[in-house]
Amino acid sequence: MAAPVWVVDLDDGRAGFGTSSRSGKAERLAHTARVTFQPCDARGRVRSGSPGAGATAELVTDARSDAIRQQVVATYGFRTTITTLLGTIGGTLTGTRIHYGDSGAALTTT
């Protein structure tokens, strides 16, 4: 299942992204660490002809999660504020509010 994320480079040579511990991404990672990452649009539609890369993903909720969140904000800036706000409003209206950014994932290419 495709799920768009904002990927950032981590200090240890891996890549990472932030998510919610209650998101579908986190639930899927709890079952398998194997992922494929590939360029896509904001809706998760893969760009035609773009190469995919296999990786393993480790869900993190400790200080590494904070470092990932800080790097995402540093890289993507104000867009992260808008996305978080829209997610909060939408989740409140539908009764499915999920706190974004309380966990993250560290990716290691295989």
QUIKAFEN-V955801 format. One record per pair of residues at least 24 apart in sequence whose ideal C-beta (glycine too) atoms are under 10 Angstrom apart, sorted by sequence separation. I is the first residue (numbers start at 1). GAP is how many residues later the second one is. D is the distance in whole Angstrom. If there is no record, write none. Layout:
I:GAP:D ; I:GAP:D
//
This chain:
1:24:9 ; 32:24:9 ; 33:24:6 ; 3:25:8 ; 32:25:9 ; 33:25:7 ; 33:26:8 ; 1:27:7 ; 29:27:10 ; 29:28:5 ; 73:28:9 ; 28:29:9 ; 29:29:8 ; 30:29:7 ; 72:29:8 ; 5:30:10 ; 7:30:7 ; 29:30:5 ; 28:31:10 ; 69:31:9 ; 3:32:9 ; 5:32:8 ; 7:32:10 ; 25:32:9 ; 27:32:10 ; 69:32:5 ; 72:32:8 ; 26:33:6 ; 68:33:9 ; 69:33:9 ; 71:33:9 ; 2:34:9 ; 25:34:9 ; 69:34:9 ; 4:35:10 ; 5:35:9 ; 26:35:9 ; 66:35:9 ; 68:35:9 ; 69:35:6 ; 2:36:8 ; 4:36:5 ; 65:36:8 ; 66:36:10 ; 68:36:4 ; 3:37:9 ; 4:37:7 ; 42:37:10 ; 65:37:7 ; 67:37:8 ; 68:37:8 ; 2:38:6 ; 4:38:6 ; 15:38:9 ; 21:38:8 ; 65:38:5 ; 66:38:8 ; 68:38:7 ; 2:39:10 ; 4:39:7 ; 5:39:9 ; 64:39:10 ; 65:39:4 ; 67:39:10 ; 4:40:5 ; 15:40:8 ; 17:40:9 ; 19:40:8 ; 21:40:6 ; 64:40:7 ; 65:40:9 ; 2:41:8 ; 3:41:6 ; 4:41:9 ; 14:41:9 ; 16:41:9 ; 42:41:9 ; 61:41:7 ; 62:41:9 ; 64:41:10 ; 65:41:9 ; 2:42:4 ; 4:42:10 ; 14:42:10 ; 15:42:9 ; 16:42:9 ; 18:42:10 ; 61:42:4 ; 62:42:10 ; 64:42:7 ; 1:43:8 ; 2:43:7 ; 14:43:10 ; 60:43:6 ; 61:43:8 ; 2:44:6 ; 14:44:9 ; 16:44:8 ; 21:44:9 ; 59:44:6 ; 60:44:5 ; 59:45:8 ; 60:45:7 ; 19:46:9 ; 58:46:9 ; 59:46:5 ; 60:46:6 ; 18:47:7 ; 57:47:10 ; 58:47:7 ; 59:47:8 ; 16:48:8 ; 18:48:10 ; 57:48:5 ; 58:48:5 ; 16:49:9 ; 19:49:9 ; 56:49:10 ; 57:49:7 ; 58:49:8 ; 18:50:5 ; 19:50:10 ; 55:50:10 ; 56:50:9 ; 57:50:5 ; 58:50:8 ; 16:51:8 ; 17:51:7 ; 18:51:5 ; 55:51:10 ; 56:51:7 ; 57:51:8 ; 12:52:9 ; 16:52:4 ; 17:52:10 ; 18:52:9 ; 55:52:4 ; 56:52:5 ; 15:53:10 ; 16:53:9 ; 18:53:9 ; 55:53:6 ; 56:53:8 ; 10:54:8 ; 17:54:10 ; 18:54:5 ; 53:54:9 ; 55:54:5 ; 56:54:6 ; 16:55:7 ; 17:55:7 ; 18:55:9 ; 54:55:7 ; 55:55:6 ; 11:56:8 ; 16:56:8 ; 53:56:6 ; 54:56:5 ; 10:57:7 ; 53:57:8 ; 10:58:7 ; 18:58:10 ; 8:59:10 ; 8:60:7 ; 11:60:9 ; 7:61:10 ; 8:61:10 ; 10:61:7 ; 6:62:10 ; 8:62:9 ; 9:62:8 ; 18:62:9 ; 8:63:4 ; 7:64:10 ; 8:64:5 ; 6:65:10 ; 7:65:9 ; 8:65:9 ; 6:66:5 ; 8:66:8 ; 9:66:9 ; 5:67:9 ; 6:67:10 ; 8:67:5 ; 20:67:9 ; 7:68:9 ; 8:68:8 ; 6:69:7 ; 7:69:10 ; 6:70:5 ; 35:70:8 ; 37:70:7 ; 20:71:10 ; 26:72:10 ; 33:72:9 ; 35:72:7 ; 37:72:9 ; 6:73:8 ; 6:74:7 ; 22:74:9 ; 24:74:10 ; 29:74:9 ; 33:74:10 ; 36:74:10 ; 22:75:10 ; 23:75:6 ; 33:75:9 ; 35:75:9 ; 22:76:5 ; 23:76:10 ; 26:76:9 ; 29:76:6 ; 34:76:8 ; 6:77:9 ; 20:77:10 ; 21:77:9 ; 22:77:8 ; 23:77:8 ; 26:77:6 ; 33:77:10 ; 20:78:5 ; 21:78:8 ; 22:78:10 ; 25:78:9 ; 26:78:10 ; 19:79:9 ; 20:79:6 ; 21:79:10 ; 23:79:10 ; 26:79:8 ; 20:80:5 ; 21:80:10 ; 22:80:8 ; 23:80:8 ; 25:80:7 ; 19:81:7 ; 20:81:7 ; 21:81:5 ; 22:81:9 ; 18:82:7 ; 19:82:8 ; 20:82:6 ; 21:82:4 ; 18:83:5 ; 19:83:8 ; 20:83:7 ; 21:83:10 ; 18:84:9 ; 19:84:6 ; 20:84:10 ; 18:85:7 ; 19:85:6 ; 18:86:5 ; 19:86:6 ; 17:87:6 ; 18:87:8 ; 16:88:6 ; 17:88:6 ; 16:89:6 ; 17:89:9 ; 15:90:9 ; 16:90:5 ; 17:90:8 ; 14:91:10 ; 15:91:8 ; 16:91:6 ; 14:92:5 ; 15:92:4 ; 14:93:6 ; 15:93:8 ; 10:94:9 ; 12:94:8 ; 14:94:5 ; 15:94:8 ; 13:95:9 ; 14:95:8 ; 8:96:9 ; 10:96:6 ; 12:96:9 ; 13:96:9 ; 10:97:9 ; 7:98:10 ; 10:98:10 ; 5:99:10 ; 5:100:8 ; 7:100:8 ; 5:102:10
//
